[in-house]
């Protein structure tokens, strides 16, 4: 797996149970996966020579992020390396303009959008579709980075000029009538077998996912099935092998179920919206990703409990209780909470882990997961939201 972050760390844990050895390409010895994996090589994912050395002896090369240059993936494939997902699929997770173009060709539900070559393109789009609009960097950007809400023409002209002068490729999208954010994950093998997980609701705060609710509460069955079918169709049409996470907007009621959802983003790897599956599904997303890229039959994706809530743990201010002390208090208060820490240095707002709680009642499970996450973040699980 190229990349040594928390996704590689948790994929390594899944690989152990399958009798597999996961080699990790990490940037530094303190990367989350490098701290736990036995087979670690160090190098930059933008360095083709490092990628070539890393790939020698690997049965399959896969990724824990989308930042490997497309031309490097193509070069490795031409040299006989098996890579999943392949470059032709991964480019749609790397480049938002390419993704919007391809999804539009496929007839998938996407917001009205336009590439931005100059300030006039952005201003004209806003004047046509109505303000505000959403400006996005075509490449890079996550957790709210690379996304700007633009309120009017004056702001649009100044912002676009600044970003374009700095070399940022841009697209603009209409602001959709958002009810909430949803996500659905599917896995696809080289054989073509697919498996879809239940649709979940993702709760965002300041552009960062703080909570995932599985299954998405009060989601009509027709809409859930439409979302799963959309994800399966996209995985097949785009040639994805491995996990595909489709981030969705649920929008105002429409004439058909499929019209009630709009595609926001794609990720072709294990994803934060699927961390709940480690305890909350019969097969975790990390095991499923390995099954898919190794062309094993897919695992059972059904829920392990009626309600599953995953709460992300964000870094708090330094000082105060140690993580060990916080774990002590958390486990005393919530013995059923399952904790996953990523081995990251703590910085305010940084995702350093997650907590998962299972149960029967959404309000109760949600409150317990939030309390557990607060204990790890702040050392105080009693604080009210």
C-alpha positions as CSV (number, residue, x, y, z in Angstrom):
1,X,0.0,0.0,0.0
2,X,1.4,3.4,-1.1
3,X,1.0,5.7,1.9
4,X,1.7,5.2,5.5
5,X,-1.3,6.9,7.2
6,X,-4.1,5.5,9.3
7,X,-5.8,3.8,6.3
8,X,-2.6,1.7,5.7
9,X,-2.4,1.1,9.5
10,X,-5.9,-0.3,9.6
11,X,-5.5,-2.2,6.4
12,X,-2.3,-3.8,7.9
13,X,-4.4,-5.0,10.8
14,X,-6.9,-6.6,8.4
15,X,-4.2,-8.2,6.4
16,X,-2.8,-10.1,9.4
17,X,-6.1,-12.0,9.8
18,X,-6.0,-13.0,6.2
19,X,-2.4,-14.3,6.5
20,X,-1.2,-11.5,4.2
21,X,1.9,-9.3,4.6
22,X,1.3,-5.7,3.8
23,X,4.3,-3.7,2.6
24,X,3.9,0.0,3.2
25,X,5.6,3.0,1.4
26,X,5.8,5.6,4.1
27,X,7.3,9.1,4.2
28,X,8.7,8.9,7.7
29,X,9.2,6.4,10.6
30,X,6.5,8.1,12.6
31,X,3.8,7.6,10.0
32,X,0.9,5.7,11.5
33,X,1.4,2.5,9.5
34,X,5.2,2.6,9.8
35,X,4.8,2.4,13.6
36,X,3.1,-1.0,13.4
37,X,3.9,-2.7,10.0
38,X,6.8,-5.1,9.7
39,X,7.6,-4.4,6.0
40,X,8.1,-0.7,5.6
41,X,10.0,1.2,2.9
42,X,10.6,4.9,3.0
43,X,10.2,7.1,0.0
44,X,8.1,9.8,-1.6
45,X,5.0,8.8,-3.6
46,X,5.9,11.3,-6.3
47,X,9.3,9.7,-6.9
48,X,9.0,7.1,-9.6
49,X,12.3,5.4,-8.7
50,X,11.0,5.0,-5.1
51,X,7.8,3.5,-6.4
52,X,9.6,1.1,-8.7
53,X,11.8,-0.1,-5.8
54,X,8.7,-0.5,-3.5
55,X,6.7,-2.4,-6.1
56,X,9.3,-5.1,-6.6
57,X,8.0,-8.4,-5.2
58,X,4.5,-7.1,-4.6
59,X,1.6,-9.1,-5.8
60,X,-0.6,-6.1,-5.9
61,X,0.0,-2.4,-5.3
62,X,-2.8,-0.3,-3.9
63,X,-3.1,3.1,-2.3
64,X,-4.2,4.8,1.0
65,X,-4.5,8.2,-0.8
66,X,-5.0,9.6,-4.3
67,X,-1.8,11.6,-4.6
68,X,0.4,9.3,-6.7
69,X,0.9,11.0,-10.1
70,X,-1.1,9.3,-12.8
71,X,1.9,9.1,-15.1
72,X,3.8,7.1,-12.5
73,X,0.9,4.6,-12.1
74,X,0.8,4.2,-15.9
75,X,4.6,3.7,-16.0
76,X,4.5,1.0,-13.3
77,X,1.6,-0.7,-15.1
78,X,3.5,-0.7,-18.4
79,X,6.4,-2.5,-16.5
80,X,4.1,-5.3,-15.4
81,X,3.1,-4.1,-11.9
82,X,-0.5,-4.9,-10.9
83,X,-2.1,-1.8,-9.5
84,X,-5.6,-1.5,-8.0
85,X,-7.4,0.7,-8.7
86,X,-5.8,1.3,-12.1
87,X,-4.8,4.8,-13.3
88,X,-7.8,5.1,-15.7
89,X,-10.1,4.7,-12.6
90,X,-8.1,6.6,-10.0
91,X,-7.8,9.8,-12.1
92,X,-11.5,10.4,-11.4
93,X,-10.8,10.6,-7.7
94,X,-7.7,12.7,-8.3
95,X,-9.2,15.3,-10.6
96,X,-12.6,16.9,-9.8
97,X,-12.9,18.3,-13.3
98,X,-12.3,14.9,-14.9
99,X,-14.7,13.3,-12.4
100,X,-17.5,15.8,-13.2
101,X,-17.0,15.4,-16.9
102,X,-17.1,11.6,-16.8
103,X,-20.1,11.5,-14.4
104,X,-22.0,13.9,-16.6
105,X,-21.3,11.7,-19.6
106,X,-22.6,8.7,-17.6
107,X,-25.8,10.6,-16.7
108,X,-25.0,10.4,-13.0
109,X,-26.7,13.1,-10.8
110,X,-24.2,15.9,-10.3
111,X,-24.6,19.6,-9.5
112,X,-24.6,22.1,-12.3
113,X,-20.9,22.9,-12.8
114,X,-18.3,24.6,-15.1
115,X,-14.5,24.7,-15.4
116,X,-13.1,28.1,-14.4
117,X,-10.4,29.4,-16.8
118,X,-10.8,33.0,-15.6
119,X,-12.8,35.3,-13.2
120,X,-15.4,35.9,-15.9
121,X,-16.3,32.2,-16.0
122,X,-17.0,32.2,-12.2
123,X,-18.9,35.4,-12.3
124,X,-21.0,34.3,-15.3
125,X,-21.8,31.0,-13.7
126,X,-23.0,32.7,-10.5
127,X,-25.1,35.2,-12.4
128,X,-26.7,32.3,-14.4
129,X,-27.4,29.9,-11.6
130,X,-27.7,32.2,-8.6
131,X,-25.4,33.1,-5.7
132,X,-23.8,31.7,-3.6
133,X,-21.8,29.1,-5.6
134,X,-19.1,26.6,-4.6
135,X,-15.6,27.0,-5.9
136,X,-13.3,24.0,-5.8
137,X,-9.7,23.2,-6.5
138,X,-9.7,20.5,-9.2
139,X,-6.9,18.7,-7.5
140,X,-6.0,18.1,-3.9
141,X,-8.2,19.4,-1.1
142,X,-9.9,17.5,1.7
143,X,-11.5,18.2,5.1
144,X,-12.8,21.5,3.9
145,X,-9.5,22.6,2.2
146,X,-9.7,23.6,-1.4
147,X,-13.4,24.5,-1.2
148,X,-14.7,28.1,-1.1
149,X,-18.2,29.4,-0.7
150,X,-18.5,32.5,-2.9
151,X,-21.3,34.9,-2.1
152,X,-21.3,37.4,-4.9
153,X,-19.6,38.6,-8.1
154,X,-17.1,41.0,-6.4
155,X,-15.8,38.2,-4.2
156,X,-15.8,35.8,-7.1
157,X,-13.6,38.0,-9.3
158,X,-11.0,38.7,-6.6
159,X,-10.8,35.1,-5.4
160,X,-10.6,33.5,-8.8
161,X,-7.9,35.9,-9.9
162,X,-5.8,35.1,-6.9
163,X,-6.2,31.4,-7.1
164,X,-5.6,31.1,-10.8
165,X,-2.5,33.3,-10.5
166,X,-1.2,30.8,-8.0
167,X,-1.6,28.0,-10.5
168,X,-4.8,26.4,-8.9
169,X,-7.0,24.7,-11.5
170,X,-10.6,25.5,-10.6
171,X,-14.2,24.3,-11.1
172,X,-17.4,25.9,-9.9
173,X,-20.6,24.2,-8.8
174,X,-24.1,25.3,-8.0
175,X,-25.0,25.2,-4.3
176,X,-27.5,22.4,-4.0
177,X,-30.5,22.5,-1.6
178,X,-28.8,20.2,0.9
179,X,-30.8,18.2,3.4
180,X,-27.8,16.2,4.7
181,X,-24.7,14.4,3.6
182,X,-24.7,10.6,2.9
183,X,-22.1,8.1,1.8
184,X,-22.2,4.7,0.3
185,X,-19.3,2.3,-0.2
186,X,-19.0,-0.5,-2.7
187,X,-16.1,-3.0,-3.3
188,X,-15.4,-4.4,-6.8
189,X,-13.0,-7.2,-7.7
190,X,-11.2,-7.8,-11.0
191,X,-13.6,-10.7,-11.6
192,X,-16.4,-8.1,-11.5
193,X,-18.1,-9.1,-8.2
194,X,-19.5,-6.1,-6.3
195,X,-20.7,-5.7,-2.7
196,X,-22.4,-2.6,-1.3
197,X,-22.5,-1.4,2.3
198,X,-25.6,0.2,3.9
199,X,-25.9,3.9,3.2
200,X,-24.7,6.1,6.0
201,X,-25.2,9.7,7.1
202,X,-22.0,11.7,7.6
203,X,-22.1,14.7,9.9
204,X,-19.8,17.6,9.1
205,X,-18.5,20.4,11.2
206,X,-16.2,23.1,9.8
207,X,-15.7,21.0,6.7
208,X,-14.5,17.9,8.8
209,X,-16.5,14.7,9.2
210,X,-17.1,14.4,13.0
211,X,-19.7,11.5,13.0
212,X,-21.0,8.7,10.9
213,X,-24.5,7.2,11.5
214,X,-25.1,3.7,10.2
215,X,-27.5,3.0,8.7
216,X,-28.6,6.6,7.7
217,X,-31.6,7.3,9.9
218,X,-35.0,7.7,8.3
219,X,-33.7,7.2,4.8
220,X,-36.5,5.9,2.6
221,X,-35.7,2.4,1.3
222,X,-36.1,3.5,-2.3
223,X,-33.5,6.2,-1.9
224,X,-31.1,3.8,-0.1
225,X,-31.4,1.3,-2.9
226,X,-30.9,4.0,-5.5
227,X,-27.8,5.2,-3.8
228,X,-26.3,1.7,-3.6
229,X,-27.2,1.0,-7.2
230,X,-25.6,4.3,-8.3
231,X,-22.4,3.4,-6.5
232,X,-22.3,-0.1,-8.1
233,X,-22.9,1.4,-11.5
234,X,-20.1,4.0,-11.0
235,X,-17.6,1.3,-9.8
236,X,-18.4,-0.8,-12.8
237,X,-18.4,2.1,-15.4
238,X,-15.2,3.7,-14.0
239,X,-13.4,0.3,-13.8
240,X,-12.7,0.6,-10.0
241,X,-11.0,-2.4,-8.3
242,X,-11.0,-2.1,-4.5
243,X,-13.2,0.2,-2.4
244,X,-15.1,3.1,-3.9
245,X,-16.7,5.6,-1.5
246,X,-19.3,7.8,-3.0
247,X,-20.1,10.9,-1.0
248,X,-23.6,12.2,-1.7
249,X,-25.9,15.1,-1.0
250,X,-29.5,14.3,-0.2
251,X,-31.5,17.0,-1.7
252,X,-35.1,18.2,-1.7
253,X,-37.9,15.7,-2.7
254,X,-37.8,14.9,-6.3
255,X,-39.9,12.9,-8.8
256,X,-37.8,9.8,-8.5
257,X,-35.6,8.3,-5.8
258,X,-32.4,8.7,-7.8
259,X,-33.2,12.4,-8.3
260,X,-33.1,12.8,-4.5
261,X,-29.3,12.4,-4.4
262,X,-26.4,14.2,-6.0
263,X,-22.8,13.0,-6.2
264,X,-20.3,15.2,-4.3
265,X,-17.0,13.4,-4.2
266,X,-15.4,10.0,-5.0
267,X,-12.6,8.2,-3.2
268,X,-11.1,4.9,-4.4
269,X,-9.7,3.4,-1.2
270,X,-10.9,2.8,2.3
271,X,-12.6,5.9,3.6
272,X,-13.4,7.7,6.8
273,X,-17.1,7.2,6.2
274,X,-16.5,3.4,6.4
275,X,-14.5,3.2,9.7
276,X,-17.6,2.1,11.5
277,X,-17.4,-1.2,9.6
278,X,-14.5,-2.5,11.7
279,X,-16.9,-3.5,14.5
280,X,-20.2,-2.5,12.9
281,X,-20.3,-4.7,9.8
282,X,-19.7,-8.4,9.2
283,X,-16.8,-7.5,7.0
284,X,-14.7,-4.4,7.6
285,X,-14.0,-2.0,4.7
286,X,-10.3,-2.8,5.2
287,X,-10.7,-6.5,4.8
288,X,-13.1,-5.9,1.9
289,X,-10.5,-3.7,0.1
290,X,-8.0,-6.5,0.5
291,X,-10.4,-9.1,-0.7
292,X,-11.2,-7.0,-3.7
293,X,-7.6,-6.2,-4.9
294,X,-6.6,-9.8,-4.3
295,X,-9.6,-11.0,-6.3
296,X,-11.1,-13.0,-3.4
297,X,-14.9,-13.3,-3.1
298,X,-16.5,-10.4,-1.3
299,X,-17.5,-10.5,2.3
300,X,-20.8,-10.0,4.0
301,X,-21.6,-6.2,4.3
302,X,-24.6,-6.5,6.7
303,X,-24.7,-4.6,10.0
304,X,-23.6,-6.3,13.2
305,X,-26.1,-4.3,15.2
306,X,-29.3,-2.2,14.5
307,X,-27.4,1.1,15.1
308,X,-23.7,1.9,14.7
309,X,-22.2,5.3,15.3
310,X,-18.6,6.3,14.6
311,X,-17.2,9.5,16.1
312,X,-13.9,10.9,14.9
313,X,-11.5,12.0,17.6
314,X,-9.9,15.3,16.8
315,X,-6.7,16.6,18.4
316,X,-7.3,19.0,21.3
317,X,-5.0,21.5,22.9
318,X,-1.8,20.1,24.2
319,X,-1.3,19.5,27.9
320,X,-3.8,18.1,30.4
321,X,-4.4,14.4,30.7
322,X,-2.2,11.9,28.8
323,X,-3.9,9.6,26.3
324,X,-3.4,6.7,28.7
325,X,-5.3,8.6,31.4
326,X,-8.0,9.5,29.0
327,X,-8.4,5.9,27.9
328,X,-8.7,4.8,31.5
329,X,-11.6,7.2,32.2
330,X,-13.2,6.4,28.8
331,X,-13.2,2.7,29.4
332,X,-14.5,3.1,32.9
333,X,-17.4,5.2,31.6
334,X,-18.0,3.4,28.2
335,X,-16.8,-0.2,28.4
336,X,-18.5,-1.0,25.1
337,X,-16.8,1.7,23.1
338,X,-14.2,0.5,20.6
339,X,-11.2,2.9,20.2
340,X,-8.9,3.2,17.3
341,X,-5.9,5.5,17.7
342,X,-3.8,6.3,14.6
343,X,-0.4,7.0,16.2
344,X,-0.4,10.6,15.0
345,X,1.1,13.6,16.8
346,X,-1.7,15.5,18.4
347,X,-2.6,18.9,16.8
348,X,-5.8,20.8,17.3
349,X,-8.4,19.7,14.7
350,X,-6.3,16.8,13.3
351,X,-8.0,13.4,13.1
352,X,-6.1,11.3,15.6
353,X,-8.5,8.4,15.9
354,X,-12.1,7.3,16.1
355,X,-14.5,5.6,18.5
356,X,-17.3,3.2,17.5
357,X,-20.4,2.3,19.6
358,X,-23.1,-0.3,18.7
359,X,-26.6,-0.6,20.1
360,X,-30.3,-0.5,19.5
361,X,-31.3,3.1,20.1
362,X,-29.9,5.9,17.8
363,X,-30.0,8.7,20.4
364,X,-28.4,6.6,23.1
365,X,-25.7,5.2,20.8
366,X,-25.0,8.6,19.4
367,X,-24.6,10.2,22.8
368,X,-22.3,7.5,24.0
369,X,-20.1,7.7,20.9
370,X,-19.8,11.5,21.3
371,X,-19.0,11.2,25.0
372,X,-16.3,8.7,24.3
373,X,-14.7,10.9,21.6
374,X,-14.8,13.9,24.0
375,X,-13.0,11.9,26.6
376,X,-10.2,11.2,24.2
377,X,-10.1,14.8,22.7
378,X,-10.6,16.8,25.8
379,X,-10.3,14.5,28.8
380,X,-13.9,15.4,29.7
381,X,-16.7,13.2,28.6
382,X,-19.3,15.0,30.7
383,X,-19.3,18.3,28.8
384,X,-22.6,19.1,27.0
385,X,-22.5,19.9,23.3
